[in-house]
Amino acid sequence: MKILAIHTSSTNCSVCLLQNNTVVQELHRTNEKTHSQQLMPLINQLLTQFHLELSDIDLFACDIGPGSFTGVRIGVSTMQAFIDVTHKKVVGVSSLQGLAYNVLDSQASQNVQYICSLIDAKNDNVYFGLFKKEQNGILQNLEDLSCQNIHDVITLLSEKYGNKKIYFVGDGATSHRYAILENLDKTEFVAESLNIQSSMNIGKIAYYLYQENPNIEYPLHPLYLRKSQAERALDGEK
């Protein structure tokens, strides 16, 4: 099964071609150009490199956020156009879940059980997801994906999971490292390279979900978790 996965919800614009759950090639760009300028050239480059057409792709995978509102819209609308043309299946995957799988792919994965994904949402707010690794290596979502103040997240983790060793991943974990360390005893921060969001694990997760239930329909909707900056400004919020 050939899978084309894209990630556009962070500053990293990334596309990946997978054969089942094996990465064939991943391309990414992080520069001053917008994702609307980068995404299609990257996809064209990837398909051309392996002499493929969109019709050769068996499954599409898309990062649906949370993250950059504009980036999420670009990714979702691009994927929607692809499935409208090809009539193939698409699986939407949360960027928080994609980050958590970065940890499972790392050398520390044998010791990991609880993973907290944090994406910086500015003004002491973070996009938050908490996951537990099951015996089959799959992550179970323990808390609803949300956007919260970092201090509320720390309080929740302290009260409900204070006796668990938690691995933190994402730029939100980096930004609030000292607050986390001051309030939680059993913490581990992953290598900086694992905080980078990409399309690779979006594709791997999509493959697993599709294998679990190939007949299920996965609606392709942006996962924003908060109001846009313009909406917050209009309502007098930060």
Residue pairs with C-beta under 8 A, 6 or more apart in sequence:
1 19
1 20
1 58
1 59
1 207
1 210
2 17
2 18
2 19
2 52
2 56
2 57
2 58
2 59
3 16
3 17
3 18
3 19
3 20
3 57
3 58
3 59
3 60
3 61
3 203
3 206
3 207
4 15
4 16
4 17
4 43
4 46
4 47
4 54
4 57
4 59
4 60
4 61
4 82
4 203
5 15
5 16
5 17
5 18
5 60
5 61
5 62
5 63
5 199
5 200
5 202
5 203
5 206
6 14
6 15
6 16
6 39
6 43
6 61
6 62
6 63
6 75
6 78
6 79
6 199
6 202
7 13
7 14
7 15
7 16
7 63
7 75
7 95
7 98
7 197
7 198
7 199
7 202
8 14
8 35
8 39
8 63
8 68
8 71
8 72
8 74
8 75
8 78
9 63
9 64
9 65
9 66
9 67
9 68
9 71
9 72
9 75
9 95
9 197
10 67
10 68
10 71
10 95
10 119
10 197
11 30
11 68
12 28
12 29
12 30
12 196
12 197
12 198
13 28
13 29
13 30
13 35
13 38
13 39
13 42
13 71
14 26
14 27
14 28
14 29
14 42
14 197
14 198
14 199
14 200
15 26
15 27
15 28
15 39
15 42
15 43
15 46
15 199
16 23
16 24
16 25
16 26
16 27
16 46
16 198
16 199
16 200
16 202
16 203
17 23
17 24
17 25
17 26
17 46
17 47
17 50
17 52
18 24
18 200
18 203
18 204
18 207
20 207
21 203
21 204
21 207
21 208
23 200
23 203
23 204
24 50
25 46
25 49
25 50
26 198
26 199
26 200
27 42
27 45
27 46
28 42
28 198
28 199
29 38
29 42
31 38
34 70
34 74
35 68
35 70
35 71
35 74
35 75
36 74
39 74
39 75
39 78
40 78
47 53
47 54
54 82
54 85
54 86
55 86
57 82
57 86
57 88
58 88
58 89
59 88
59 89
59 90
59 91
59 206
59 207
59 210
60 79
60 82
60 83
60 86
60 88
60 89
60 90
60 91
60 206
61 90
61 91
61 92
61 93
61 199
61 202
61 203
61 205
61 206
61 207
62 75
62 76
62 79
62 90
62 91
62 92
62 93
62 202
62 220
63 72
63 75
63 92
63 93
63 94
63 95
63 98
63 197
63 199
63 202
64 72
64 75
64 76
64 92
64 93
64 94
64 95
64 220
64 221
64 222
64 223
65 72
65 94
65 95
65 222
65 223
65 224
65 225
66 72
66 94
66 95
66 96
66 119
66 121
66 127
66 145
66 147
66 223
66 224
66 225
66 226
67 95
67 119
67 127
67 197
69 222
69 224
69 228
69 229
72 222
72 223
72 224
73 222
76 92
76 220
76 221
76 222
79 90
79 220
80 220
82 88
82 90
83 89
83 90
83 220
89 210
89 214
89 218
90 218
90 220
91 205
91 206
91 209
91 210
91 218
92 218
92 219
92 220
92 221
92 223
93 202
93 205
93 206
93 209
94 129
94 145
94 223
95 119
95 127
95 197
96 117
96 119
96 127
96 128
96 129
96 145
96 170
97 117
97 129
97 131
97 139
97 141
97 205
98 197
98 198
98 201
98 202
98 205
99 117
99 119
99 129
99 169
99 170
99 195
99 197
100 115
100 117
100 129
100 131
100 139
100 169
101 139
101 201
101 204
101 205
102 169
102 190
102 194
102 195
102 196
102 201
103 109
103 112
103 115
103 167
103 169
103 190
103 194
104 112
104 115
104 133
104 137
104 139
105 201
106 190
106 191
106 194
108 167
108 188
108 190
112 133
112 167
113 132
113 133
113 164
113 165
114 130
114 131
114 132
114 133
114 142
114 161
114 164
114 165
114 166
114 167
115 130
115 131
115 132
115 133
115 139
115 166
115 167
115 168
115 169
116 128
116 129
116 130
116 131
116 153
116 157
116 166
116 167
116 168
116 169
116 173
117 127
117 128
117 129
117 130
117 131
117 169
117 170
118 126
118 127
118 128
118 150
118 153
118 168
118 169
118 170
118 171
118 172
118 173
118 176
119 126
119 127
119 170
119 171
119 172
120 126
120 170
120 171
120 172
120 174
120 175
121 127
121 147
121 172
121 226
122 238
123 238
124 149
124 150
124 151
124 176
125 147
125 148
125 149
125 150
125 226
125 238
126 147
126 148
126 149
126 150
126 153
126 172
126 175
126 176
127 145
127 146
127 147
127 172
127 225
127 226
128 143
128 145
128 146
128 147
128 148
128 153
128 172
129 141
129 143
129 145
130 141
130 142
130 143
130 157
130 161
130 166
131 139
131 140
131 141
131 142
132 139
132 140
132 142
133 139
133 140
134 140
138 208
143 156
145 223
145 225
146 225
147 225
147 226
148 156
150 172
150 176
150 179
151 179
154 179
154 180
154 183
154 184
157 166
157 184
158 183
158 184
162 184
162 185
162 186
163 186
164 186
165 186
165 187
165 188
166 184
166 186
166 187
166 188
167 187
167 188
167 189
167 190
168 177
168 180
168 187
168 188
168 189
168 190
169 190
169 194
169 195
170 195
170 197
171 195
173 180
173 189
173 190
173 195
174 189
174 192
174 195
177 189
180 187
181 187
209 216
209 218
226 232
227 235
227 237
232 238
